[in-house]
Every structure is written in C-alpha cells, then in structure tokens.
Amino acid sequence: MNSLLTMTLAATIAATPIAEGQAAEPIGKHQITLENDRMTPEVLWAMGRIGSHEASPDGRQLLYTVSYYSVEQNKSRTVICLSDISGENLRQLTQGTKSESEPAFIEGGRRIAFLTGGQVWSMNLDGSDRRQLTQGEPVAGFKFSPDETRVILIREVPQTTSIQPKEKDLPLASGMVIDDMNYKHWDQFVTAIPHIFVAPFDGEKVGAAKDILEGEPYECPMLPFGGTEQFCWSPDSKQIAYTSRKKTGVAYAISTDSDIYLYDVEAGTTRNLCKPEGYREPASDATESLQWQPKNKATEDINAGYDQNPQFSPDGKWIAWQSMERDGYESDRNRLCVLDFSTGVKQYVTEQFESSVEGFAWAPDSKSLYFTGVWHARQMVYATNLKGEVRCLTSGDYDYGSVQVLPGGRQLLVERHSMSAPSDLYLLTPVKNKVGVVKQITHENDHILSQLCLGEVKERWVKTTDGKEELCWVIYPSHFDPTKKYPALLFCEGGPQSPVSQFWSYRWNFQIMAAHGYIVIAPNRRGLPGFGQEWLEQISGDYSGQCMQDYLSAIDDLKQETYVDADRLGCVGASFGGYSVYWLAGHHDKRFKAFIAHDGIFNTQQQYLETEEMWFANWDLKGAPWRRGFTASTQANGTNRPSSSASQLIEEPGKHNAFAESPHLYVDCWDTPILCIHGDKDYRILSSQGQSAFNAARLRGIPAQLLLYPDENHWVLKPQNGILWQRTFFRWLEKWLQ
C-alpha cells in the first residue's frame, strides 16, 4: 500500500521544478506514462477537466474548454479548444500562460468571443486577430444578443446592506462593522455582489454599460454558484429574462424565493413573471421552518421557491425555467415551468417525472423540450412536449449533464461521465420510441484511462429495516479476486439530498479507493432524489433516523459476502456525509474500525446559528433549538442529553429531534479512530465543527487526526491541498484497516 501512496510517474504534472525568477511554462495536457495500472492522486490531478461547451450556429463545429492543473505551480489553466462536431481536426486555440474561458460563437460562427484577464475578447477560428472588446471593471461572464447589437456583462457592485463601508481614513483596518445577516456567503464576506449590465456592441468594441439592477441591493446571478445560465435574451433581442432573489438581511437568509424578471431593453422597465401584480409577501417567523408558514400554504401559484435559469422558446412565444414550489426548501423537486406570453398561463410540463430537472433546452420547433434528471441513481436525458408527455432518450450506467440542441433538432450535444470515466462530450441522436444513439466526440483522458485497471461497478439492491429496497453501488478493487478478503468502506453521501448517481469526483473518487484495495458501497439512502418524493423528503428533520438505518443496512448486507473482511470496515463521508460519520461513531455497535469525516456537522445546536444559509437550517432542523424543546430546562434528568419529553416537542410525531440527537451528545459512546478534515473558509459549516470533533476524540483518548485547511472552503480546490487530502485519507485507512 505504501508504494501506491508514494508512486511517481515517468512524466507527471509539470515535473521540472521552476527556478526562482524563471517564467512558468504554460500548464497544459499531461502526456504521462504510468509505472503501473493503479489510480493515484497524481494521476487524478493529471487529468484534463472539460468545462463549458457549445456547437456552432450551423452545427458543424464544437467549441469547449479544458482545465489543466500543475501540482508544482499549485494552480490551473483553462484553455479553449475547437474541433469539427465529429471531434476531428482538434486544435487548441489558447496559447501563452493565461487562462481563457467561456467561449461563444459570434458573427454567425465566424469568430469566437471569450474571457481572459477579466475582459471580453474575440478571435478568429484559428486563434488569430485577437481583439479586446471591453474595458474597465472586470467582467465575470457575458452573453451577446441574438442580433449582436448588445451584450450582457456580469460585473460586481458594492454591497453595504449588511457590512458597512470601510472608514475612508482607515484603509488598512481589517475590521468589519456588520448590521444584518447575509454578511457571508459560502467562502467570502459579502462586500460586493454581481449585477448584470447591458452595453451596445458595434462589432468592434463594447460601449458604456448600464446596470439593469441599478440601485437594487440584489444579486444576479445569485450567489454562490449562479452564472450566465441565470439570464437570457429574447429571440428578437428586445427583452432580457433574469433570475434574482430580491431580498436582503434576515429575509434573504431564511428564504429561497427567487423569481424570474423580464426587462424591456428599450423602455428600461422590469416585471416579475412569477408573482401576480401587487403581490405582498406575508410576514414570517425567522426562527421557524417556512414549511408551516403562510406563504407555503398559499392556494394560488405564486412560485414561492427557487425559480431560475430562464430560456425563451425559439419562436419567442414561450419562456421556460426551473421552478421549486416551496420557499425555504433547497432540495424541493425542480419542475420545468413554461409560461405562455399570449395568455399569461403557467404550466408544469415535467409532472410525469417524479424527480428534479437538472438542465434543459428548447427544441427548434418550440413545441418540446429536452432535459436531464436523476432516476434510480442515473442521470438521463428526457424529452417532454407542452402537454407534459415525458419519455427517456438514454440508458446505461451513466450521468448525462448539460444538453444543447443542434440546428434542425436531429442531434443533441451532451456531456457524460460515470464512476469509471470523467466527463467527455457526446452526440445524442434521438430515435422515436427507442433509446437514442450516442457517439463520443471528445477523448480528453483516453491516454490515461487506457493505462489504468479500473474497478468494476455493480448495482446492488438492499432490504432496509422498514422493508423497502435501497439501491447501492458497489465498487470492487482493481484486479478483484473473489477468493480473497478485502477491507470495505461505507460511503456516506452529502447534500443531504444529493444523488449517489454515476458521478465522477476528483476527491471522493471511488476508483482511487478501489485502486488502494477497498471495496466501496455507496447507498442511495433515504433523502436522495430519483426514488420519488416520499423517499426524498423522509430525511428532513430526521437526520438520525431512517437514513442512518439505511446506511447500516447497506454495510451489513455487504459484509455477508465471503470476500469482505467484516473486521476491517471503514466509514467515510463529507458534508451531511461528515455528519453521518460523526453520528455513526456513537451508534455503530463496533461495526467500524476507522472513520473519516470531512466538513461535517458535529453539533447541530451550534450549526443552527453558525451557518449563513438559515433557510437550510430552518427546514432541515425544523427551526431554532429553543423552539424544539432543547433548552436548559431539559437537562433536569441529570444527563448531557435532553429528556425524552423534550425530544417529542416537534410538529411531526415520530420524527427525531435533530438537536436532541446531535452527534456531539454521543461522544461518550465513541470508541473508534477518527480523522476529521475541514476548511477554515467553509462558511456553511464552520471549521469549529471539525475542530470540536477532533478535540472531543482526543479528550476521550481516542486515536484521532485533524487535517485543517486555512485556505479552503467546503471543497478542496488547490492541487497540492488535493494531493495532501488523498495521501492523508489513505494513510489513515491503511493504519487502521490494513
């Protein structure tokens, strides 16, 4: 096992050290030769990662980006590639050392616009004749109007509703005076927010830009993950539809209610497409779940939850967007809402699909749409007409990502990946009443994958404690021999309502676990999408209930196999998976010999007041701990846990009290070595959670280790930090399971 941790590559990432004062070579594709056929951290970071992509207006060419990483330089570089739509005649257009991203065809496909250095540039299809189109404040994204007389630019504007401006005569003061909530977001303090600006374009230069949310303290795109998908042009270039959650402070912190707004470019007027004219939002209690409050009990369709990512139909008669029904519930089912401009009537055309719409695109005839969504742990491509008749176009153990319809509507450009392969681009040809034909057109990492022996991935259905069936993925070690015994890992998914579908991860990668000799079981426990709403929603307010039993059912079923060593079981996970590890550490009945928790909630009572996304804490934890009966008075029973009567003080009888069942209250039952990992810039689950868990274990005399990142958020994004993560992860498992 040590040889796998320290293995070197014949030609690895930027292998030649950079001398002081020497200019760095451009980071690019790594043509590497492996010493053996096992996946390592270095191999993962050598892979190119395909990003944004689009087909040309005539459907003959493909434009996409790839990001490459250098461990030595500890940074990445994104390059633009162009090929025929078949994938042939591939050439890299980006030269030099700077990243170039977000490419888009302009001038009917004769030139390419792109971002570099915070400005919009353009170039010919061969990369020549580069021209800077914008000047001034940095641009984070752009979208040209169909007639190319205007362009939308994303730029930041100051935000002072929560954090006061700096004192002008104290420019070096680091302190912040904070007046309201929404002062932090994911991994940054909110002193600026994105707005969309409209500017004229004469074919050579972008003119003066107008902020269409001028004077409004609201985001577009929405933080922290929104991009150009959150706004669009009408086909006639006269209107812009955009997404915004027009709230600040406490109201922003407790709500997911974003809407779609329509901006008239000539008149400069804006109207809300989601709410009736004159709508006034009812008052709400900020310390209680919005689930039971008036807005979510409204009898009319007011689009109370997340509404985002609008797209006009090609004929301009309709507009579609992704819509959640309930305010405060980030994991509500994403429906595809279609508005008829002529009647003002909204309809939901994916009601037959009992899961969420992840991405979508209009067909050229404006009579149907294509979308992606998860069902039974696979994200497939679907089609729906305006009557809501849905059919699946793909099959297999894959996840399909974004979808673009090529001219004529006969083919779709899609992204696809699996647990055994990172993302590549494909052409999907729909076939009437049959599964479509899929053809791979990019082969970004074939030169690496062809040298690896990957573990087999199998579907496994497990009986749960309440008599239901749970779909699990089992990943077997490379060169698996059923006559041998292997250690096994239970993977606990985050979210808490993210699917365990056919995902490829550059950190939680199942193939690298298989390469280190572990069998992995990844269950689609209660709370995950793709199995109906009842299965999805059972977890809310019940973190320590049935979903935990589903985990144990999965590992108990797997350990019955003759090739699994039941005395060498580990349990690992991040985010809600980290919470799961912390909770199972006090309730596993000596099943496991090692735990690893990354960015997990250790103390739910403290988490309620630490997170910046209060809508999440209110919905999932069912409101403030002082409203759930968990108060000082509940300690009268003389233990460090609330009395049984306190744990019953919730609206839904039979549900567990998330505060009474907090993992930190069961540290007295911990008996197993644990590795805690956390990022100091994680503002959704503060690093105090991981540090507290580590301290608790050490105070109990339990072997423990803490991997703390001062410069990482809820993820690990820097190459050297990523390598350190993998090495620490496997060294811990090797110490206790090998």
Order of alpha helices (4+ residues) and beta strands (2+ residues): alpha-alpha-beta-beta-beta-beta-beta-beta-beta-beta-beta-beta-beta-beta-beta-beta-beta-beta-alpha-beta-beta-beta-beta-beta-beta-beta-beta-beta-beta-beta-beta-beta-beta-alpha-beta-beta-beta-alpha-beta-alpha-alpha-beta-alpha-beta-alpha-alpha-beta-alpha-beta-alpha
